[in-house]
């Protein structure tokens, strides 16, 4: 008869306290850097994605490529809207151009998911990249450091940089629980 000892992971600091500490550590990045203050709500969404994908370093290989592709290609799509401003408006200026080009761009992105398994595995991050780029762009939640025509692309890049910070928050959050394996 063999005796097997089960091994489990025990947190030295409970997760609820680690989350509170991580929030406390992140707040200065959102408040104290002037025009470079981080867009924390974007980072917090990606932090949650890190947990959704298992809270392991392997999650980073899924989140960052999928999210970044979604965000940057959305930024490029928004940039292309400018080329179609000659289209008539339906109700507000630029609505037809935005509707048509953004629909085509998102359709292309969803179609392109078939080209990379990581986009399929990372569909949550992929779609959050699209959504967060749109949110960052339309709310103006990025540093105004590029010429106006390039703001849309910069919004996609900024949303991607905030994703990197969000992943760092997730890794930090797990790290400060000081997990250790214990035998039952």
Beta strands, then each sheet from edge to edge (+ up, - down):
strand 1: 7-10
strand 2: 180-183
sheet 1: 1+ 2-
end
